[in-house]
Amino acid sequence: MRIGSIDLGERPVLLAPMEDVTDVSFRTICREQGADMVYTEFVSADAIIRNIESTLRKMVINPGERPAAIQIYGKELEPMVEAARMANEAHPDVIDLNFGCPVKKIASKGAGSGLLRNIPLMLDITSEVVKAVDVPVTAKTRLGWDHNSKIIVELAEQLQDCGIAALTIHGRTRSQLYTGEADWTLIGAVKNNPRMKIPIIGNGDITTAEQAVDHFNRYGVDAVMVGRASIGRPWVFREIKHFMATGEMPVITNAEKMALLRRQIAESVDRIDEYRGILHIRRHLAATPLFKGIDNFRPTRIAMLRANTLAELNAILDEVENTYLQ
């Protein structure tokens, strides 16, 4: 599969853009674990053009994580075009347009999936951003706003006509948020539409290597994108890629998994500071499957998620590793 001149190989597996998750450390680790391409946290066009420092930091891409895309969102044409130009100056491999975020504070203001209620504006933004930058432009969206407006088959053609180089489709409507099961049948319908020439990337509920292979085979997508299943589990990419290549699951030891989580913690602290770095990483510690199935683990989990210093957190992880994960 190619996005512009970027060759991602056959059946690539991509890391989805996720707010407060896909920071530079996590993206780099996921690339090392087998992700074929990664995306930044989604960044606000308005914040980019106002030069908000915390937003500009989100667009810094390190060599070890390439190919990498910067994803931007906004609700107005001119700010989105200007933000895309500024994002282009950060030298991403791809600029991705966020037309799918369902979060109320974004969608209710007309950005993200809110643009599913203003298709002419979505298409204008797409066309003008494509003209404004010199890297491939892609888009990520959903099936439609709600059950009664699943417009993705027609919308995909319109976005392709605007010049995008690939399209990612999350198999839910905006109204579903992240509830229920992702419906891949319409993703497959887009891919099998003879008018579609660009790569179609499927997203939604890919949590295992077996599911990834099944969805490639069943729906014919060019790539799959993994989101929430990677939180606290960056090795999921290694599992998927190894399984696709060999038909077998790789052996990844608990020690290897713990080392990856500890690295995330250390790099988060180094990048931000001790207190906020630990706060940032708690989502991964809460979500990781590494601790699932351990009897009477709840008090330890609470202590782990309440730790405020690196020394305190590492002491708890030492005890967990020595007691439960040998």
C-alpha positions in Angstrom: 0.0 0.0 0.0 1.2 3.5 -0.9 0.3 6.9 0.4 1.7 9.2 -2.2 5.4 8.1 -2.5 5.3 6.3 0.9 5.5 2.6 0.6 3.9 0.9 3.6 4.2 -2.6 2.3 1.4 -5.2 2.1 -1.3 -5.1 4.7 0.1 -2.4 6.9 -1.0 -1.9 10.5 -1.3 1.7 11.7 -1.4 3.4 15.1 -4.5 5.6 15.3 -4.3 9.2 16.5 -5.5 9.4 20.1 -5.6 12.5 22.3 -3.3 12.2 25.4 -2.1 8.8 24.1 0.0 9.0 20.9 2.8 11.2 22.2 6.2 11.0 20.6 7.5 8.3 23.0 4.5 6.0 22.5 4.6 6.5 18.7 8.3 5.6 18.6 7.7 2.5 20.8 4.8 1.4 18.6 6.9 1.8 15.5 9.6 -0.4 17.0 7.0 -3.0 17.9 5.8 -3.2 14.3 3.4 -0.3 13.5 3.9 0.6 9.9 2.8 4.2 10.4 1.9 6.4 13.3 -0.2 9.5 13.9 0.2 12.3 16.3 -2.5 13.3 18.8 -5.0 15.4 17.0 -4.1 19.0 17.1 -6.3 22.1 17.0 -6.0 24.3 13.9 -6.9 27.3 16.0 -4.2 26.5 18.6 -1.6 25.9 15.8 -2.1 29.3 14.2 -2.1 31.0 17.7 1.3 29.3 18.3 0.2 27.6 21.5 3.4 26.0 22.7 1.9 22.8 24.0 0.2 22.3 20.7 3.3 22.9 18.6 5.1 20.3 20.7 2.6 17.7 19.6 3.8 18.2 16.0 7.4 17.4 16.7 8.4 14.2 14.9 11.5 12.3 15.6 13.4 10.3 13.0 12.7 7.0 14.7 9.0 7.2 14.4 8.7 7.9 10.7 6.6 7.5 8.6 4.4 9.7 10.8 1.3 11.8 10.1 0.2 15.0 11.9 -3.6 15.1 12.3 -5.3 18.4 12.5 -8.9 19.4 13.2 -11.0 22.5 13.0 -14.3 24.0 11.9 -13.4 26.8 9.6 -11.8 26.8 6.2 -9.1 29.5 6.5 -7.7 28.4 9.9 -7.5 24.8 8.7 -5.6 25.8 5.6 -3.2 28.0 7.5 -2.7 25.3 10.2 -2.0 22.8 7.5 0.7 25.0 6.0 2.2 25.4 9.5 2.0 21.7 10.1 3.7 21.1 6.8 6.7 23.1 8.1 7.1 20.4 10.8 7.9 18.0 7.9 5.4 15.2 8.5 5.2 12.4 6.0 1.4 12.9 5.8 -1.1 15.5 7.0 -4.4 13.9 8.1 -7.7 15.7 8.4 -9.8 14.8 11.5 -13.4 14.5 10.3 -14.2 11.7 12.9 -13.6 12.8 16.5 -17.0 12.3 18.2 -16.1 14.1 21.5 -18.9 16.5 22.4 -16.6 19.5 23.0 -15.3 19.1 19.4 -18.2 17.8 17.4 -20.8 20.1 18.9 -18.7 23.1 17.7 -18.7 21.7 14.1 -15.2 20.2 14.1 -14.2 16.6 13.9 -17.2 14.5 13.2 -19.3 17.6 13.5 -18.3 18.3 9.8 -20.5 15.2 8.9 -23.4 17.7 9.2 -21.7 20.2 6.9 -20.4 18.1 4.0 -19.8 21.1 1.6 -17.5 22.7 4.2 -15.7 19.4 4.8 -15.1 19.1 1.1 -13.9 22.7 0.8 -11.5 22.3 3.6 -10.2 19.1 2.1 -9.7 20.6 -1.4 -7.9 23.7 -0.1 -5.6 21.8 2.3 -4.6 19.5 -0.6 -3.6 22.6 -2.6 -1.8 24.3 0.2 0.7 21.6 1.2 3.4 19.5 -0.5 2.9 16.3 1.4 0.1 13.7 0.9 -3.2 14.7 2.6 -5.4 12.0 4.0 -8.7 12.0 6.0 -10.3 10.1 8.8 -14.0 10.0 9.3 -17.0 7.9 10.4 -19.9 6.2 8.7 -22.1 9.2 9.1 -23.6 11.4 11.9 -26.2 8.9 13.0 -28.0 5.7 12.0 -30.2 7.6 9.6 -27.3 9.3 7.8 -24.7 6.7 6.9 -23.3 8.5 4.0 -19.8 7.1 3.8 -20.0 5.4 0.4 -20.9 8.6 -1.4 -18.7 10.8 0.9 -15.6 8.6 0.2 -16.0 9.3 -3.5 -16.3 13.1 -2.8 -13.2 13.1 -0.6 -11.3 11.2 -3.2 -12.3 13.8 -5.8 -10.9 16.5 -3.5 -7.5 14.9 -3.9 -6.8 12.9 -0.7 -4.2 10.2 -0.9 -6.0 7.7 1.5 -9.1 7.5 3.6 -9.5 6.0 7.1 -13.0 5.0 8.1 -14.1 4.2 11.7 -17.0 1.8 11.6 -19.3 3.8 13.8 -21.5 6.9 13.4 -20.8 9.9 15.5 -23.9 9.3 17.6 -22.5 5.9 18.6 -19.3 7.4 20.0 -17.4 4.2 21.0 -20.4 2.1 22.0 -21.7 -1.0 20.4 -19.7 -2.9 17.8 -17.9 -1.3 14.8 -19.7 -2.0 11.6 -17.2 -2.9 8.9 -19.7 -3.8 6.2 -19.9 -0.2 4.9 -16.1 0.1 5.1 -16.0 -3.0 2.8 -18.6 -1.4 0.6 -16.3 1.7 0.1 -13.3 -0.5 -0.6 -15.3 -2.6 -3.2 -16.7 0.5 -4.9 -15.1 0.4 -8.4 -14.8 4.2 -8.4 -12.5 4.2 -5.4 -8.8 4.2 -6.4 -7.2 5.4 -3.1 -6.2 3.1 -0.2 -9.0 2.5 2.3 -7.9 2.0 5.9 -10.4 0.3 8.3 -10.6 1.3 11.9 -12.7 0.1 14.9 -12.5 -2.8 17.3 -9.3 -4.4 16.1 -8.0 -5.8 19.4 -6.3 -9.1 18.3 -4.1 -10.4 15.6 -6.8 -12.8 14.5 -9.3 -10.0 14.1 -6.8 -8.0 12.0 -6.3 -10.9 9.6 -10.0 -11.6 9.5 -10.9 -8.0 8.6 -8.2 -7.9 5.9 -9.6 -11.0 4.4 -13.3 -10.3 4.8 -13.5 -6.6 3.8 -10.5 -6.3 1.5 -9.2 -3.1 3.1 -5.7 -1.9 2.3 -4.7 -1.3 5.9 -6.1 -1.6 9.4 -5.7 1.0 12.1 -5.4 0.0 15.8 -6.5 2.5 18.5 -7.7 1.7 22.0 -6.3 -1.8 22.0 -2.7 -0.3 21.9 -3.1 1.7 25.1 -0.9 0.0 27.7 -0.2 -2.6 25.1 2.2 -1.3 22.4 3.3 -4.9 21.7 -0.1 -5.5 20.0 1.6 -4.5 16.7 4.3 -7.1 17.2 1.6 -9.7 17.8 -0.4 -8.7 14.7 2.6 -8.4 12.3 4.1 -11.7 13.5 0.8 -13.5 13.2 0.2 -12.2 9.7 3.7 -13.4 8.6 3.7 -16.8 10.3 0.2 -17.8 11.4 1.5 -18.0 15.0 1.6 -15.7 17.9 5.0 -14.4 19.0 6.3 -15.2 22.5 6.5 -11.9 24.4 7.6 -12.3 28.0 6.1 -10.4 30.9 9.6 -9.0 31.5 9.6 -7.5 28.0 6.1 -6.1 28.4 7.0 -4.5 31.8 10.2 -3.1 30.3 8.1 -1.3 27.6 5.7 0.1 30.3 8.6 1.3 32.4 10.2 2.9 29.4 7.0 4.8 28.7 6.9 6.0 32.3 10.6 7.1 32.2 10.2 8.9 28.9 7.0 10.6 29.9 8.7 12.0 33.1 11.7 13.1 31.1 9.6 14.8 28.5 7.2 16.6 30.8 8.1 16.5 34.5 7.7 13.9 37.3 4.3 14.7 38.5 2.6 15.4 35.2 4.5 12.7 33.4 3.1 10.1 35.8 -0.4 11.5 35.4 0.0 11.2 31.7 1.0 7.6 31.8 -1.8 6.4 34.2 -4.1 5.7 31.3 -1.6 3.1 30.0 -1.2 1.6 33.4 -4.9 1.4 34.0 -5.6 -0.2 30.5 -2.7 -2.6 30.2 -3.6 -6.3 30.1 -0.4 -7.2 31.8 -2.0 -7.1 35.2 -5.3 -8.7 34.3 -6.0 -12.1 35.9 -3.9 -11.4 39.0 -5.8 -12.5 42.1 -6.6 -9.7 44.6 -4.8 -7.1 42.6 -7.2 -4.3 43.2 -5.4 -2.7 46.2 -2.1 -2.8 44.2 -3.8 -1.3 41.2 -5.2 1.6 43.3 -1.8 2.2 44.8 -0.2 2.2 41.4 -2.6 4.7 40.0 -2.3 7.0 43.0 1.5 7.1 43.0 2.8 10.6 42.6 6.6 10.0 42.4 8.8 7.9 40.1 10.3 6.2 43.1 6.9 5.3 44.6 5.6 4.0 41.2 8.8 2.0 40.5 8.7 0.4 43.9 5.1 -0.8 43.3 6.1 -2.1 39.8 9.1 -3.9 41.3 6.9 -5.7 43.8 4.4 -6.6 41.1 7.1 -7.9 38.8 8.8 -9.9 41.5 5.6 -11.3 43.1 3.3 -11.9 40.2 5.1 -11.8 36.8 7.9 -14.2 37.2 
